[in-house]
Amino acid sequence: MPRSDTPLPDGRAERPRMPLAVYVLGLSVFALGTSEFMISGLLQPLARDMDVSIPQAGLLVSAFAIGMVVGAPVLAGATLRLPQRTTLIALLAVFGLGQVAGAVAPSYGVLFASRVVSALACAGFWAVGAAVAVSLAPPGMKARAMSVMIGGLSIANVVGVPAGAVLGQHAGWRAAFWAVAAMSALALAGVLALVPRTQPPTGAERPRLRRELRIYRDGQVWLAIAITALNAAATFCLFSYLSPLLTDTAGLDESWVPTVLVLYGVGALIGTAVGGRVADAHLFGTMYTGLAATTAVLALLALTAHLPAAAVGLALCLGLTSFFTAPAINARMFDIAGAAPTLAGATNTSAFNIGNTLGPWVGGLVIGAGWGYKAVSWTSAALAVAAVGATAVASRWHRRTAASRVVAGSRPAPAVPAADTGTAAG
């Protein structure tokens, strides 16, 4: 891997390259993300085949989210002393077998259990994979490494989830599970081939769960958890009800819904790529910009949701702004919890899924109260405002303690300005 100080013929320093192993981790996340979200496009055929109601089929989504919340910290702690590559291989294998079990499930109960097992493996992979990606990234490219992993999730929403829905409609919902199992096998081969072997530290550096749990004594860690959860809640509070908003409020035909969902995914992919490029140099600036823009998009959507063109365009913008923030939010957690990178990844995974669970629940309460889908957008905007406020507190706190913080995965570089290390307030 070229170093940042390798001179080019014209005297300029060669820009460091992201290792291929990080992109393999992003490919793995693509498979994981497709499985996590594809159920929403398979609910009706699945419910008919399993002879259950739509709400019961929808519980398969909740089961996965809850498994992610619980599984990330539990598996991170359980595998703390294992070689990270070995852990990734084992978790991908279990995840793939979970997809096979879902594809051949003879009953709803077996399918439900397969979703829980898959979620636990997915959560553990996210936690360990994020720590590995950050450790492999060249200095000053921590947020970009995270954007590669999050980009896998964005592509899953653009390609994987719609493809799963189409496959389910034409070949049956079980075919979608088989397809994810095949993608998992491909990702497993990539991890075996390209992720380097590592051994856990020994002696005084040996990981100890009790020592790593000390990160939870830091108020900044809890503040970072709140920001991640609020950003996810603000996004998924509206996104979960985007389809009825488009049809009932904007008056679009149902045939438009898949197209708008793809546009949202395209926006998410662009936002992740751009956010990852700027977050290392302007961490808090990226967070402020993304969260403020998300607030503005949600407020505009509440005001103009009855206009079809506005609803479609703002759906794309929501994907862009919410995912623009994601690499910076993830990098912030690794910044302040660098002494426990695996638990840092696990904690952020749990926080995201807490928001993913909380947002739709709050949105459902608003709809149940009879306030309508526009009110859901206002509620989402309020959650985004709360995230901006929490970011302001975190930024001020960071300025007081920046001198004592060491960015996870970065080499000491006293001569480099703080903005170039990814710890700047932006």
TORKOL-4160 file (C-alpha; in steps of 0.2 Angstrom, whole numbers, padded with zeros to 4 digits, m for minus):
426
<pt num="1" X="0000" Y="0000" Z="0000"/>
<pt num="2" X="0008" Y="0017" Z="m0005"/>
<pt num="3" X="0012" Y="0029" Z="0009"/>
<pt num="4" X="0007" Y="0047" Z="0008"/>
<pt num="5" X="0025" Y="0052" Z="0008"/>
<pt num="6" X="0030" Y="0042" Z="m0008"/>
<pt num="7" X="0036" Y="0055" Z="m0020"/>
<pt num="8" X="0029" Y="0056" Z="m0038"/>
<pt num="9" X="0040" Y="0061" Z="m0052"/>
<pt num="10" X="0034" Y="0079" Z="m0051"/>
<pt num="11" X="0039" Y="0080" Z="m0033"/>
<pt num="12" X="0021" Y="0079" Z="m0026"/>
<pt num="13" X="0017" Y="0066" Z="m0012"/>
<pt num="14" X="0007" Y="0051" Z="m0019"/>
<pt num="15" X="m0010" Y="0050" Z="m0011"/>
<pt num="16" X="m0012" Y="0034" Z="0000"/>
<pt num="17" X="m0024" Y="0021" Z="m0007"/>
<pt num="18" X="m0038" Y="0012" Z="0002"/>
<pt num="19" X="m0034" Y="m0007" Z="0004"/>
<pt num="20" X="m0044" Y="m0019" Z="m0006"/>
<pt num="21" X="m0049" Y="m0028" Z="0010"/>
<pt num="22" X="m0059" Y="m0013" Z="0015"/>
<pt num="23" X="m0069" Y="m0014" Z="m0002"/>
<pt num="24" X="m0072" Y="m0033" Z="0002"/>
<pt num="25" X="m0079" Y="m0028" Z="0019"/>
<pt num="26" X="m0091" Y="m0015" Z="0009"/>
<pt num="27" X="m0096" Y="m0030" Z="m0002"/>
<pt num="28" X="m0100" Y="m0040" Z="0013"/>
<pt num="29" X="m0111" Y="m0026" Z="0020"/>
<pt num="30" X="m0120" Y="m0025" Z="0003"/>
<pt num="31" X="m0126" Y="m0043" Z="0006"/>
<pt num="32" X="m0130" Y="m0040" Z="0025"/>
<pt num="33" X="m0140" Y="m0024" Z="0020"/>
<pt num="34" X="m0149" Y="m0033" Z="0007"/>
<pt num="35" X="m0155" Y="m0046" Z="0019"/>
<pt num="36" X="m0160" Y="m0033" Z="0032"/>
<pt num="37" X="m0171" Y="m0023" Z="0021"/>
<pt num="38" X="m0177" Y="m0034" Z="0008"/>
<pt num="39" X="m0192" Y="m0041" Z="0018"/>
<pt num="40" X="m0201" Y="m0025" Z="0016"/>
<pt num="41" X="m0203" Y="m0029" Z="m0003"/>
<pt num="42" X="m0207" Y="m0047" Z="0000"/>
<pt num="43" X="m0221" Y="m0045" Z="0014"/>
<pt num="44" X="m0236" Y="m0049" Z="0003"/>
<pt num="45" X="m0230" Y="m0065" Z="m0005"/>
<pt num="46" X="m0221" Y="m0071" Z="0011"/>
<pt num="47" X="m0237" Y="m0068" Z="0021"/>
<pt num="48" X="m0248" Y="m0078" Z="0008"/>
<pt num="49" X="m0235" Y="m0092" Z="0008"/>
<pt num="50" X="m0233" Y="m0094" Z="0027"/>
<pt num="51" X="m0252" Y="m0091" Z="0030"/>
<pt num="52" X="m0249" Y="m0076" Z="0042"/>
<pt num="53" X="m0255" Y="m0058" Z="0042"/>
<pt num="54" X="m0245" Y="m0043" Z="0035"/>
<pt num="55" X="m0242" Y="m0037" Z="0053"/>
<pt num="56" X="m0235" Y="m0054" Z="0058"/>
<pt num="57" X="m0224" Y="m0054" Z="0042"/>
<pt num="58" X="m0218" Y="m0037" Z="0047"/>
<pt num="59" X="m0212" Y="m0043" Z="0063"/>
<pt num="60" X="m0198" Y="m0051" Z="0054"/>
<pt num="61" X="m0191" Y="m0034" Z="0051"/>
<pt num="62" X="m0192" Y="m0029" Z="0069"/>
<pt num="63" X="m0184" Y="m0046" Z="0074"/>
<pt num="64" X="m0169" Y="m0042" Z="0063"/>
<pt num="65" X="m0168" Y="m0024" Z="0071"/>
<pt num="66" X="m0169" Y="m0030" Z="0089"/>
<pt num="67" X="m0156" Y="m0044" Z="0085"/>
<pt num="68" X="m0144" Y="m0030" Z="0078"/>
<pt num="69" X="m0146" Y="m0019" Z="0094"/>
<pt num="70" X="m0143" Y="m0034" Z="0106"/>
<pt num="71" X="m0131" Y="m0044" Z="0095"/>
<pt num="72" X="m0118" Y="m0030" Z="0092"/>
<pt num="73" X="m0111" Y="m0027" Z="0109"/>
<pt num="74" X="m0114" Y="m0045" Z="0115"/>
<pt num="75" X="m0104" Y="m0053" Z="0100"/>
<pt num="76" X="m0091" Y="m0039" Z="0101"/>
<pt num="77" X="m0087" Y="m0044" Z="0119"/>
<pt num="78" X="m0088" Y="m0062" Z="0116"/>
<pt num="79" X="m0076" Y="m0062" Z="0101"/>
<pt num="80" X="m0064" Y="m0048" Z="0109"/>
<pt num="81" X="m0049" Y="m0060" Z="0111"/>
<pt num="82" X="m0052" Y="m0069" Z="0094"/>
<pt num="83" X="m0042" Y="m0065" Z="0078"/>
<pt num="84" X="m0053" Y="m0053" Z="0069"/>
<pt num="85" X="m0051" Y="m0061" Z="0052"/>
<pt num="86" X="m0057" Y="m0078" Z="0060"/>
<pt num="87" X="m0072" Y="m0069" Z="0068"/>
<pt num="88" X="m0077" Y="m0061" Z="0052"/>
<pt num="89" X="m0076" Y="m0078" Z="0043"/>
<pt num="90" X="m0086" Y="m0087" Z="0056"/>
<pt num="91" X="m0100" Y="m0073" Z="0056"/>
<pt num="92" X="m0101" Y="m0072" Z="0037"/>
<pt num="93" X="m0103" Y="m0091" Z="0037"/>
<pt num="94" X="m0117" Y="m0091" Z="0051"/>
<pt num="95" X="m0125" Y="m0077" Z="0041"/>
<pt num="96" X="m0125" Y="m0086" Z="0025"/>
<pt num="97" X="m0132" Y="m0102" Z="0033"/>
<pt num="98" X="m0146" Y="m0091" Z="0041"/>
<pt num="99" X="m0151" Y="m0086" Z="0023"/>
<pt num="100" X="m0151" Y="m0104" Z="0018"/>
<pt num="101" X="m0162" Y="m0109" Z="0033"/>
<pt num="102" X="m0174" Y="m0095" Z="0028"/>
<pt num="103" X="m0175" Y="m0100" Z="0010"/>
<pt num="104" X="m0180" Y="m0118" Z="0015"/>
<pt num="105" X="m0190" Y="m0113" Z="0031"/>
<pt num="106" X="m0205" Y="m0125" Z="0032"/>
<pt num="107" X="m0214" Y="m0113" Z="0044"/>
<pt num="108" X="m0216" Y="m0095" Z="0050"/>
<pt num="109" X="m0207" Y="m0100" Z="0067"/>
<pt num="110" X="m0192" Y="m0107" Z="0058"/>
<pt num="111" X="m0191" Y="m0092" Z="0047"/>
<pt num="112" X="m0192" Y="m0080" Z="0062"/>
<pt num="113" X="m0178" Y="m0090" Z="0071"/>
<pt num="114" X="m0167" Y="m0089" Z="0055"/>
<pt num="115" X="m0170" Y="m0070" Z="0055"/>
<pt num="116" X="m0164" Y="m0068" Z="0073"/>
<pt num="117" X="m0149" Y="m0079" Z="0070"/>
<pt num="118" X="m0144" Y="m0069" Z="0054"/>
<pt num="119" X="m0147" Y="m0052" Z="0063"/>
<pt num="120" X="m0135" Y="m0058" Z="0077"/>
<pt num="121" X="m0121" Y="m0063" Z="0064"/>
<pt num="122" X="m0124" Y="m0047" Z="0055"/>
<pt num="123" X="m0122" Y="m0036" Z="0070"/>
<pt num="124" X="m0106" Y="m0045" Z="0075"/>
<pt num="125" X="m0099" Y="m0043" Z="0058"/>
<pt num="126" X="m0103" Y="m0024" Z="0057"/>
<pt num="127" X="m0095" Y="m0022" Z="0074"/>
<pt num="128" X="m0079" Y="m0031" Z="0070"/>
<pt num="129" X="m0079" Y="m0026" Z="0052"/>
<pt num="130" X="m0079" Y="m0008" Z="0056"/>
<pt num="131" X="m0065" Y="m0010" Z="0068"/>
<pt num="132" X="m0055" Y="m0019" Z="0054"/>
<pt num="133" X="m0059" Y="m0006" Z="0041"/>
<pt num="134" X="m0053" Y="0008" Z="0052"/>
<pt num="135" X="m0037" Y="m0001" Z="0057"/>
<pt num="136" X="m0033" Y="m0005" Z="0038"/>
<pt num="137" X="m0036" Y="0013" Z="0032"/>
<pt num="138" X="m0021" Y="0024" Z="0029"/>
<pt num="139" X="m0019" Y="0039" Z="0041"/>
<pt num="140" X="m0032" Y="0052" Z="0039"/>
<pt num="141" X="m0044" Y="0041" Z="0030"/>
<pt num="142" X="m0054" Y="0034" Z="0044"/>
<pt num="143" X="m0070" Y="0042" Z="0039"/>
<pt num="144" X="m0068" Y="0037" Z="0021"/>
<pt num="145" X="m0065" Y="0019" Z="0026"/>
<pt num="146" X="m0082" Y="0020" Z="0035"/>
<pt num="147" X="m0090" Y="0027" Z="0020"/>
<pt num="148" X="m0085" Y="0012" Z="0010"/>
<pt num="149" X="m0094" Y="0001" Z="0022"/>
<pt num="150" X="m0109" Y="0012" Z="0023"/>
<pt num="151" X="m0108" Y="0013" Z="0004"/>
<pt num="152" X="m0112" Y="m0006" Z="0004"/>
<pt num="153" X="m0128" Y="m0002" Z="0013"/>
<pt num="154" X="m0132" Y="0012" Z="0002"/>
<pt num="155" X="m0130" Y="0001" Z="m0014"/>
<pt num="156" X="m0140" Y="m0013" Z="m0005"/>
<pt num="157" X="m0155" Y="0000" Z="m0005"/>
<pt num="158" X="m0152" Y="0005" Z="m0023"/>
<pt num="159" X="m0149" Y="m0012" Z="m0031"/>
<pt num="160" X="m0151" Y="m0026" Z="m0018"/>
<pt num="161" X="m0168" Y="m0022" Z="m0011"/>
<pt num="162" X="m0177" Y="m0018" Z="m0027"/>
<pt num="163" X="m0169" Y="m0033" Z="m0035"/>
<pt num="164" X="m0175" Y="m0044" Z="m0021"/>
<pt num="165" X="m0192" Y="m0038" Z="m0023"/>
<pt num="166" X="m0192" Y="m0041" Z="m0042"/>
<pt num="167" X="m0185" Y="m0058" Z="m0039"/>
<pt num="168" X="m0198" Y="m0062" Z="m0026"/>
<pt num="169" X="m0212" Y="m0057" Z="m0038"/>
<pt num="170" X="m0206" Y="m0068" Z="m0052"/>
<pt num="171" X="m0197" Y="m0083" Z="m0044"/>
<pt num="172" X="m0204" Y="m0083" Z="m0026"/>
<pt num="173" X="m0198" Y="m0075" Z="m0010"/>
<pt num="174" X="m0187" Y="m0089" Z="m0006"/>
<pt num="175" X="m0177" Y="m0086" Z="m0022"/>
<pt num="176" X="m0172" Y="m0069" Z="m0014"/>
<pt num="177" X="m0165" Y="m0078" Z="0001"/>
<pt num="178" X="m0155" Y="m0090" Z="m0010"/>
<pt num="179" X="m0148" Y="m0075" Z="m0019"/>
<pt num="180" X="m0142" Y="m0067" Z="m0003"/>
<pt num="181" X="m0134" Y="m0083" Z="0002"/>
<pt num="182" X="m0124" Y="m0083" Z="m0014"/>
<pt num="183" X="m0119" Y="m0065" Z="m0011"/>
<pt num="184" X="m0113" Y="m0070" Z="0006"/>
<pt num="185" X="m0103" Y="m0085" Z="m0001"/>
<pt num="186" X="m0094" Y="m0072" Z="m0013"/>
<pt num="187" X="m0091" Y="m0060" Z="0002"/>
<pt num="188" X="m0084" Y="m0075" Z="0012"/>
<pt num="189" X="m0072" Y="m0079" Z="m0002"/>
<pt num="190" X="m0066" Y="m0061" Z="m0003"/>
<pt num="191" X="m0063" Y="m0060" Z="0016"/>
<pt num="192" X="m0053" Y="m0077" Z="0015"/>
<pt num="193" X="m0042" Y="m0070" Z="0000"/>
<pt num="194" X="m0039" Y="m0052" Z="0005"/>
<pt num="195" X="m0042" Y="m0048" Z="0023"/>
<pt num="196" X="m0025" Y="m0050" Z="0032"/>
<pt num="197" X="m0022" Y="m0062" Z="0046"/>
<pt num="198" X="m0020" Y="m0054" Z="0063"/>
<pt num="199" X="m0017" Y="m0060" Z="0080"/>
<pt num="200" X="m0024" Y="m0052" Z="0096"/>
<pt num="201" X="m0012" Y="m0043" Z="0106"/>
<pt num="202" X="m0004" Y="m0053" Z="0121"/>
<pt num="203" X="0003" Y="m0048" Z="0138"/>
<pt num="204" X="m0002" Y="m0031" Z="0144"/>
<pt num="205" X="m0010" Y="m0026" Z="0127"/>
<pt num="206" X="m0021" Y="m0041" Z="0128"/>
<pt num="207" X="m0040" Y="m0036" Z="0126"/>
<pt num="208" X="m0049" Y="m0036" Z="0142"/>
<pt num="209" X="m0068" Y="m0034" Z="0142"/>
<pt num="210" X="m0068" Y="m0025" Z="0158"/>
<pt num="211" X="m0055" Y="m0012" Z="0152"/>
<pt num="212" X="m0064" Y="m0009" Z="0136"/>
<pt num="213" X="m0081" Y="m0007" Z="0145"/>
<pt num="214" X="m0073" Y="0009" Z="0153"/>
<pt num="215" X="m0077" Y="0019" Z="0137"/>
<pt num="216" X="m0095" Y="0019" Z="0143"/>
<pt num="217" X="m0089" Y="0030" Z="0158"/>
<pt num="218" X="m0086" Y="0044" Z="0145"/>
<pt num="219" X="m0101" Y="0056" Z="0143"/>
<pt num="220" X="m0095" Y="0059" Z="0125"/>
<pt num="221" X="m0098" Y="0041" Z="0120"/>
<pt num="222" X="m0116" Y="0042" Z="0126"/>
<pt num="223" X="m0118" Y="0059" Z="0117"/>
<pt num="224" X="m0111" Y="0051" Z="0101"/>
<pt num="225" X="m0124" Y="0037" Z="0104"/>
<pt num="226" X="m0138" Y="0049" Z="0105"/>
<pt num="227" X="m0132" Y="0058" Z="0089"/>
<pt num="228" X="m0132" Y="0042" Z="0079"/>
<pt num="229" X="m0149" Y="0036" Z="0086"/>
<pt num="230" X="m0157" Y="0053" Z="0083"/>
<pt num="231" X="m0150" Y="0054" Z="0065"/>
<pt num="232" X="m0157" Y="0037" Z="0061"/>
<pt num="233" X="m0174" Y="0040" Z="0070"/>
<pt num="234" X="m0176" Y="0056" Z="0060"/>
<pt num="235" X="m0173" Y="0047" Z="0043"/>
<pt num="236" X="m0183" Y="0031" Z="0046"/>
<pt num="237" X="m0197" Y="0040" Z="0055"/>
<pt num="238" X="m0202" Y="0047" Z="0038"/>
<pt num="239" X="m0194" Y="0033" Z="0027"/>
<pt num="240" X="m0205" Y="0020" Z="0034"/>
<pt num="241" X="m0220" Y="0029" Z="0029"/>
<pt num="242" X="m0214" Y="0036" Z="0013"/>
<pt num="243" X="m0224" Y="0024" Z="0002"/>
<pt num="244" X="m0241" Y="0030" Z="0009"/>
<pt num="245" X="m0235" Y="0048" Z="0009"/>
<pt num="246" X="m0232" Y="0047" Z="m0010"/>
<pt num="247" X="m0248" Y="0039" Z="m0014"/>
<pt num="248" X="m0260" Y="0046" Z="m0001"/>
<pt num="249" X="m0253" Y="0064" Z="0001"/>
<pt num="250" X="m0244" Y="0067" Z="m0016"/>
<pt num="251" X="m0257" Y="0057" Z="m0026"/>
<pt num="252" X="m0244" Y="0047" Z="m0035"/>
<pt num="253" X="m0248" Y="0030" Z="m0042"/>
<pt num="254" X="m0241" Y="0015" Z="m0033"/>
<pt num="255" X="m0231" Y="0011" Z="m0048"/>
<pt num="256" X="m0220" Y="0026" Z="m0044"/>
<pt num="257" X="m0215" Y="0020" Z="m0027"/>
<pt num="258" X="m0201" Y="0008" Z="m0032"/>
<pt num="259" X="m0194" Y="0022" Z="m0043"/>
<pt num="260" X="m0194" Y="0034" Z="m0029"/>
<pt num="261" X="m0186" Y="0021" Z="m0017"/>
<pt num="262" X="m0172" Y="0019" Z="m0030"/>
<pt num="263" X="m0170" Y="0038" Z="m0031"/>
<pt num="264" X="m0168" Y="0038" Z="m0012"/>
<pt num="265" X="m0155" Y="0025" Z="m0013"/>
<pt num="266" X="m0145" Y="0034" Z="m0026"/>
<pt num="267" X="m0146" Y="0050" Z="m0015"/>
<pt num="268" X="m0139" Y="0039" Z="m0001"/>
<pt num="269" X="m0125" Y="0032" Z="m0011"/>
<pt num="270" X="m0120" Y="0050" Z="m0017"/>
<pt num="271" X="m0121" Y="0057" Z="0001"/>
<pt num="272" X="m0110" Y="0043" Z="0008"/>
<pt num="273" X="m0097" Y="0045" Z="m0005"/>
<pt num="274" X="m0096" Y="0064" Z="m0003"/>
<pt num="275" X="m0098" Y="0064" Z="0016"/>
<pt num="276" X="m0084" Y="0051" Z="0017"/>
<pt num="277" X="m0072" Y="0062" Z="0007"/>
<pt num="278" X="m0074" Y="0078" Z="0018"/>
<pt num="279" X="m0077" Y="0071" Z="0035"/>
<pt num="280" X="m0059" Y="0067" Z="0039"/>
<pt num="281" X="m0054" Y="0085" Z="0037"/>
<pt num="282" X="m0070" Y="0093" Z="0044"/>
<pt num="283" X="m0079" Y="0081" Z="0056"/>
<pt num="284" X="m0091" Y="0092" Z="0065"/>
<pt num="285" X="m0093" Y="0103" Z="0050"/>
<pt num="286" X="m0099" Y="0088" Z="0040"/>
<pt num="287" X="m0111" Y="0083" Z="0054"/>
<pt num="288" X="m0118" Y="0100" Z="0056"/>
<pt num="289" X="m0120" Y="0102" Z="0037"/>
<pt num="290" X="m0129" Y="0085" Z="0035"/>
<pt num="291" X="m0140" Y="0086" Z="0050"/>
<pt num="292" X="m0146" Y="0104" Z="0046"/>
<pt num="293" X="m0149" Y="0100" Z="0028"/>
<pt num="294" X="m0159" Y="0084" Z="0033"/>
<pt num="295" X="m0169" Y="0096" Z="0044"/>
<pt num="296" X="m0173" Y="0108" Z="0030"/>
<pt num="297" X="m0177" Y="0094" Z="0018"/>
<pt num="298" X="m0190" Y="0086" Z="0030"/>
<pt num="299" X="m0198" Y="0103" Z="0034"/>
<pt num="300" X="m0199" Y="0107" Z="0015"/>
<pt num="301" X="m0207" Y="0090" Z="0013"/>
<pt num="302" X="m0220" Y="0093" Z="0026"/>
<pt num="303" X="m0224" Y="0109" Z="0017"/>
<pt num="304" X="m0225" Y="0103" Z="m0001"/>
<pt num="305" X="m0229" Y="0084" Z="0001"/>
<pt num="306" X="m0245" Y="0087" Z="m0009"/>
<pt num="307" X="m0235" Y="0092" Z="m0024"/>
<pt num="308" X="m0229" Y="0076" Z="m0033"/>
<pt num="309" X="m0213" Y="0083" Z="m0041"/>
<pt num="310" X="m0208" Y="0090" Z="m0024"/>
<pt num="311" X="m0211" Y="0074" Z="m0015"/>
<pt num="312" X="m0200" Y="0064" Z="m0028"/>
<pt num="313" X="m0186" Y="0077" Z="m0028"/>
<pt num="314" X="m0185" Y="0079" Z="m0009"/>
<pt num="315" X="m0185" Y="0060" Z="m0006"/>
<pt num="316" X="m0169" Y="0059" Z="m0016"/>
<pt num="317" X="m0162" Y="0074" Z="m0006"/>
<pt num="318" X="m0167" Y="0065" Z="0010"/>
<pt num="319" X="m0156" Y="0050" Z="0005"/>
<pt num="320" X="m0142" Y="0062" Z="0001"/>
<pt num="321" X="m0142" Y="0072" Z="0017"/>
<pt num="322" X="m0145" Y="0059" Z="0029"/>
<pt num="323" X="m0131" Y="0047" Z="0023"/>
<pt num="324" X="m0119" Y="0062" Z="0020"/>
<pt num="325" X="m0119" Y="0063" Z="0039"/>
<pt num="326" X="m0116" Y="0044" Z="0042"/>
<pt num="327" X="m0097" Y="0043" Z="0039"/>
<pt num="328" X="m0093" Y="0058" Z="0051"/>
<pt num="329" X="m0105" Y="0051" Z="0064"/>
<pt num="330" X="m0096" Y="0034" Z="0063"/>
<pt num="331" X="m0079" Y="0041" Z="0063"/>
<pt num="332" X="m0083" Y="0052" Z="0078"/>
<pt num="333" X="m0087" Y="0036" Z="0088"/>
<pt num="334" X="m0070" Y="0029" Z="0084"/>
<pt num="335" X="m0062" Y="0045" Z="0088"/>
<pt num="336" X="m0068" Y="0046" Z="0106"/>
<pt num="337" X="m0068" Y="0027" Z="0109"/>
<pt num="338" X="m0052" Y="0023" Z="0100"/>
<pt num="339" X="m0046" Y="0012" Z="0115"/>
<pt num="340" X="m0060" Y="0000" Z="0112"/>
<pt num="341" X="m0062" Y="0000" Z="0093"/>
<pt num="342" X="m0073" Y="m0016" Z="0092"/>
<pt num="343" X="m0085" Y="m0010" Z="0106"/>
<pt num="344" X="m0085" Y="0007" Z="0097"/>
<pt num="345" X="m0091" Y="m0002" Z="0081"/>
<pt num="346" X="m0103" Y="m0012" Z="0091"/>
<pt num="347" X="m0110" Y="0003" Z="0100"/>
<pt num="348" X="m0113" Y="0013" Z="0084"/>
<pt num="349" X="m0122" Y="m0002" Z="0076"/>
<pt num="350" X="m0133" Y="m0003" Z="0091"/>
<pt num="351" X="m0137" Y="0015" Z="0091"/>
<pt num="352" X="m0141" Y="0016" Z="0073"/>
<pt num="353" X="m0154" Y="0001" Z="0075"/>
<pt num="354" X="m0161" Y="0009" Z="0091"/>
<pt num="355" X="m0165" Y="0024" Z="0080"/>
<pt num="356" X="m0171" Y="0013" Z="0066"/>
<pt num="357" X="m0183" Y="0005" Z="0078"/>
<pt num="358" X="m0188" Y="0021" Z="0087"/>
<pt num="359" X="m0191" Y="0032" Z="0072"/>
<pt num="360" X="m0205" Y="0021" Z="0064"/>
<pt num="361" X="m0213" Y="0018" Z="0081"/>
<pt num="362" X="m0214" Y="0037" Z="0084"/>
<pt num="363" X="m0221" Y="0040" Z="0066"/>
<pt num="364" X="m0234" Y="0026" Z="0069"/>
<pt num="365" X="m0240" Y="0035" Z="0085"/>
<pt num="366" X="m0242" Y="0051" Z="0075"/>
<pt num="367" X="m0252" Y="0042" Z="0061"/>
<pt num="368" X="m0262" Y="0033" Z="0075"/>
<pt num="369" X="m0267" Y="0050" Z="0082"/>
<pt num="370" X="m0274" Y="0055" Z="0066"/>
<pt num="371" X="m0262" Y="0069" Z="0062"/>
<pt num="372" X="m0258" Y="0063" Z="0044"/>
<pt num="373" X="m0242" Y="0059" Z="0035"/>
<pt num="374" X="m0236" Y="0077" Z="0034"/>
<pt num="375" X="m0235" Y="0077" Z="0053"/>
<pt num="376" X="m0224" Y="0063" Z="0052"/>
<pt num="377" X="m0212" Y="0073" Z="0042"/>
<pt num="378" X="m0213" Y="0087" Z="0055"/>
<pt num="379" X="m0209" Y="0074" Z="0068"/>
<pt num="380" X="m0194" Y="0068" Z="0058"/>
<pt num="381" X="m0188" Y="0086" Z="0057"/>
<pt num="382" X="m0190" Y="0089" Z="0076"/>
<pt num="383" X="m0179" Y="0073" Z="0078"/>
<pt num="384" X="m0166" Y="0080" Z="0066"/>
<pt num="385" X="m0166" Y="0097" Z="0076"/>
<pt num="386" X="m0162" Y="0087" Z="0092"/>
<pt num="387" X="m0148" Y="0079" Z="0083"/>
<pt num="388" X="m0141" Y="0096" Z="0078"/>
<pt num="389" X="m0142" Y="0102" Z="0096"/>
<pt num="390" X="m0133" Y="0086" Z="0102"/>
<pt num="391" X="m0119" Y="0089" Z="0089"/>
<pt num="392" X="m0117" Y="0107" Z="0096"/>
<pt num="393" X="m0115" Y="0100" Z="0113"/>
<pt num="394" X="m0102" Y="0087" Z="0107"/>
<pt num="395" X="m0092" Y="0100" Z="0097"/>
<pt num="396" X="m0090" Y="0111" Z="0112"/>
<pt num="397" X="m0086" Y="0097" Z="0123"/>
<pt num="398" X="m0073" Y="0091" Z="0110"/>
<pt num="399" X="m0064" Y="0108" Z="0110"/>
<pt num="400" X="m0061" Y="0106" Z="0128"/>
<pt num="401" X="m0054" Y="0089" Z="0127"/>
<pt num="402" X="m0046" Y="0088" Z="0110"/>
<pt num="403" X="m0028" Y="0089" Z="0116"/>
<pt num="404" X="m0030" Y="0072" Z="0126"/>
<pt num="405" X="m0039" Y="0063" Z="0111"/>
<pt num="406" X="m0030" Y="0051" Z="0099"/>
<pt num="407" X="m0039" Y="0047" Z="0083"/>
<pt num="408" X="m0041" Y="0028" Z="0082"/>
<pt num="409" X="m0030" Y="0021" Z="0068"/>
<pt num="410" X="m0020" Y="0037" Z="0065"/>
<pt num="411" X="m0001" Y="0039" Z="0067"/>
<pt num="412" X="0006" Y="0053" Z="0078"/>
<pt num="413" X="0009" Y="0068" Z="0067"/>
<pt num="414" X="0013" Y="0083" Z="0077"/>
<pt num="415" X="0017" Y="0094" Z="0062"/>
<pt num="416" X="0000" Y="0091" Z="0054"/>
<pt num="417" X="m0014" Y="0103" Z="0058"/>
<pt num="418" X="m0028" Y="0095" Z="0068"/>
<pt num="419" X="m0041" Y="0097" Z="0054"/>
<pt num="420" X="m0030" Y="0084" Z="0044"/>
<pt num="421" X="m0032" Y="0071" Z="0057"/>
<pt num="422" X="m0050" Y="0069" Z="0057"/>
<pt num="423" X="m0052" Y="0077" Z="0074"/>
<pt num="424" X="m0056" Y="0095" Z="0070"/>
<pt num="425" X="m0072" Y="0103" Z="0074"/>
<pt num="426" X="m0074" Y="0107" Z="0056"/>
